[in-house]
Amino acid sequence: MKFEEQESIEDSQSEEIIEPEIKETGESEENQPMLDYDNIKSSQDIEVPPLLIDQVIGHEESIETIKKAAKQRRNVLLIGDPGVGKSMLAKGMAQILPHESLQDVLVYPNMEDNNHPLIRSVPSGEGKKIVKATKGSAKGHEERKTIITMFVIGGILVIGFMYGRLLESIIAAALILLISIQIKPKNTSMAPKLLVNNEESRFAPFMDATGAHAGALLGDVRHDPYQSGGLGTPAHERVEAGMIHKANKGVLYIDEIGTMSMKTQQELLSAMQEKQYSITGQSENSSGAMVRSQAAPCDFVLVASGNLQVLEGMHIAMRSRIRGYGYEVFMKDYMEDTTENREKLVQFVAQEVKNDGRIPHFAIDALDEIIMEAKRRSGKQNALTLRLRDLGGLVRSAGDVAIEKGESIVTAEHVVEAKKYARTLEQQIADRSIVQRKDYSMVSAEGGRVGLINGLAVIGDRSGIVSPIAAEAAPTQSKNGGQIIATGKLGEIAQESVQNVSALIKKYTNKDISQYDIHIQFIQTYDGVEGDSASVSIATAVISAIEEIPIDQTVALTGSLNVRGDVMPIGGATAKIEAAAEAGMKKVLIPKSNLKDVMIEKKYEDMIEIIPTETLSDVLENILISGSSKDKLIEKMKNIGSKVVKKVPQTNLNNPTTH
């Protein structure tokens, strides 16, 4: 892999700074292990912390906030991308909440008002004893009633047989049996129901209420169709606790809270404020709607989470309460690539193996491969991804590959092979789309073409593709000349980047573009184009079309341009470079600021030459085919760049009246 710099004093100085760093990193990754593993032979030798809060990787600031919130029982709002550890932090918080006496909650019948059951809280473990004692007493009464009933029925049948009135005695026995069934001992109807049982809880309760409907979250009263004739179930027996009640003295976790209805959020807010909430039927058409219990305790800590978009659907008062009586935490999606963080990543692998329980441990070379993949997925050379749920999928997939091959330990080869199985659904669709596009591709990796350039794009999460762009400058045929017409299902940002290119075209060609209608076509962009990473490709293609200078088709490029002609950084640099290599390109131009993000696989290193660029002039010099027209254009650009703006006279501080 070769990095080439522009021939200037400034670039040569940059080369002295950048090139040794890249070389050193390459040697570190290829020839040396990622870590000094010392006496560790596999992930089996790595100790896994017992508490979940200590198993969270890379979120030191967030962990400190969670610990503060747990100590003072504060509500927390966690905002971040999926898979960065929000739910794990919430579970960990439940384990470190201050020790408080957990409670059992009982519901009793109300003899004065059957539709208003009574609530009683008792220390944990006592609720089950009370219910057992009450039902035991009722069971004794039931047994005595049964014995008496059977004795009476037996006597009636014997008397009927003796007097020859057997049919009448059978009817009488049946009536007595029916009456006996209908008569319930007072102890049975008075027996309480155990709503919340914390008898065996070691830690504060943790309830995941993500996606729960109103009845499951707030509690409900079951419908009973047999409400007449004394056949119905007592009201208190039909009361069901909600997750807010089961989370009493613990943590209630709700992910994507903004998707919850405003009415439910309002009820949840009331429960947070009052720390108690009455249970009633959630269906207006149900007989349970007539029942409303006394307020049951629900003194929980709310941990809500989601991405930034979820805030739009969040109740204003709900967020205000969290912000005023708790913490808002924004969680990172990457951490710095340091020795300490690499050790944490290795610990993560050991945790995943232990939690899964069905895959073998990872050898040293497999751990190195996981660290390297974490670097690649971060998109930055000096960073490690914190989207550990996805990375955990790769760990389990590699373990499955090892088991399939009958191996007792996972090696680097298993991890590499597992990458194709651990792709997301979107990634698989994107890769299949790329293969189909290659069969009918308009990409040419040889010769030179005027106005046709090989741009680069990313589909899905990490799949690069060569996306050709064609430009044509046609003489205007109307008074409204100078239009820039772009096709290819462009998004809003992409359309704006096309308009910004016009200023650069005027600057570098020094031509009146009002004499041209400039047509720009994004070829084979069936899924549309969004973002401004193609702006350098657009500008180059248009300048080539106006100046009629051919573009080298063995070169691909990517980069964003500002209105001054500076090449700005873009995302997905690694995937784009690998796509260019796959397409047979010999060189690829990328923004100089993206050099630190390049982490292409070894098989591509000798396939393509990477050239960093800082300005549009650098791009044109490296991609246009040499000739007299190119030389004139480059000379004109240098003259434009060498112009010095006339300085404004400085104000004479000794004479304030001088301007």
Salt bridges, closest charged atoms under 4 A:
GLU5 OE1 - LYS592 NZ 3.97
GLU29 OE2 - LYS375 NZ 3.68
GLU60 OE2 - LYS344 NZ 2.08
ASP81 OD2 - ARG387 NH2 2.76
GLU100 OE2 - ARG73 NE 3.75
GLU100 OE1 - LYS249 NZ 3.58
GLU126 OE2 - LYS129 NZ 3.86
GLU142 OE2 - LYS145 NZ 3.32
GLU168 OE2 - ARG165 NE 3.46
GLU199 OE1 - LYS128 NZ 3.68
GLU237 OE2 - HIS236 NE2 3.65
GLU240 OE2 - LYS193 NZ 3.02
GLU240 OE2 - ARG222 NE 2.81
ASP299 OD1 - ARG73 NH2 3.92
ASP299 OD2 - LYS249 NZ 3.61
ASP299 OD1 - LYS275 NZ 3.51
GLU328 OE2 - ARG319 NE 2.81
GLU328 OE2 - ARG323 NH1 3.64
ASP333 OD2 - ARG387 NH2 3.99
ASP337 OD1 - ARG342 NE 2.71
ASP337 OD2 - LYS375 NZ 2.71
GLU340 OE2 - LYS344 NZ 3.80
GLU352 OE1 - ARG396 NH1 2.38
ASP356 OD1 - ARG358 NH2 3.82
GLU369 OE2 - LYS419 NZ 3.51
GLU373 OE1 - ARG376 NE 3.80
GLU373 OE2 - ARG377 NE 2.95
GLU373 OE1 - LYS419 NZ 3.04
GLU417 OE1 - LYS405 NZ 2.60
ASP431 OD2 - ARG423 NH1 2.79
ASP527 OD2 - ARG437 NH2 3.31
GLU547 OE2 - LYS636 NZ 3.78
GLU578 OE2 - ARG376 NH1 3.15
GLU601 OE2 - ARG376 NH2 3.76
GLU614 OE1 - LYS592 NZ 3.69
